[in-house]
Amino acid sequence: MVREFCARAEPVVAAAGGDGTLHAVAQALVGTTTALGVLPMGSGNDYARALGIPENLKEAVRILLFGQPRPVDVGEVLGRFYLNSLGMGIDGQIAHDYQTHRFLRGELGYLLATVFEVFRFRPVEMAVEAEGFMYCGKLLTVAVMNGPWAGGGFCLAPRARPDDGLLDLALIGHYPRLVRLVVLPKTRDGSYLALKRTKLVHIRAAKIRAERSLVVHMDGELLPERLSSLEVAVYPQALYVMS
């Protein structure tokens, strides 16, 4: 349906839902002049928050009607685009838990899934390579962010902007399970980056390899297969959004 709208050069296609709905709709909009309008009605709404679009629907509709289209960046993996966040590791597993257990819903559902994986997830030996950056060692996760928040409000990249031509590569190293309970609250406000076993760098592209296949999420949506390696890149100003 969205491709048909784009073929007719419609100025705006509005998506009512959460990050997963926006992710699906954007696949047809990237590289076109048709802008994405956002009506945040999902459980996380991290991308709407990154764009400064309020959850109040009356205000969101006002932006849809009277706002202006502006170009933003998207990330790309295996020919598929993502708007806000990619996670390979514990956050991918959290997204898997959230989607496969029906009792997990809303922001509280994300939090419960996170606490569950804090005790269950095994660290992974990983190699991460980007321009001027190389890391090898045990990690809990690699997140490649276009916006600040993921998982319903976890601030993994506090300074990320969806229109700066860069992605924010965030690494969280291995911590014992009980220590993770201390680290976890710090991911809500981004203060975890002050810890010694974390790292954040700005990148345009990166290669990630893991010792075992892992669940990978893009905007909270799961890739169909677990992966042990992937390459991610930014496509600057490839999508228009109403804001």
C-alpha positions, 0 to 999 in steps of 0.5 A: 500500500505504501509503495502505491502511495509513493508511486503516486508521489503522495506527500505524506504517509502516516503510520499509527503504531509503535516502532515496529509499525514505523519500521515496516512502513519506512521500508517503502519510504526510504529513498523517496520524497514521501514523508513519514508521519508518526502517530505514536500508539505503540508500547515503546515509541522510542523513535517518536521520542527521538523526533520530538513527537509527543505521545498526545495524539492531538499534538501528534496530529497537529504536527502531521498537519502543520509540520514540515518534512525534514531529512533524517538518516537510516541504518542498513543491515542485509538490505533492510533499513532501520530508523532508530536502534539495532541490538545484537546480544542481550537487547536482541534477546530481550526483544525476542522475549518481549515478542514471544511472551504475550504477558509482556506488554508495554514499558513494564513488559520491556523492563520485566524481560530485561530483568529476566535476561540480566540473570540468564544471558551468557556473555559473548566473545565478540569482535567489533570493527569500525573506522579507527576503532577495534574491540575484541572481548566478552560483551553483553551487547552491541547496540548501533543507535540512530536515536537515543532510546531503545526498548521503551526508554532505555537511553543507550546513546544519550547524544545520538541524533537521527539527522547527524549522518552518524550512528552511535555504536554502544558496547556493554562489557561482561559483568557478573549477574548480581553486578548487572542489577546495578548496571541495569538502572544506569541504562535508563538515563545513559549514565552507564557510559561512565562505567569502565566496561562500556564504550560509545563511538560515532561511526558510519559503518561497522562489522560485528562478529560473535562466537555464537549466533545471536538474536538481532533486533532492528527497531524492536523487530527480530531478524528472521534468523540468528546471526554470528556476523553482520555489517551495518552502515548509515544512509544519511538523509535517506528518509523524510519525516514530519516534525 
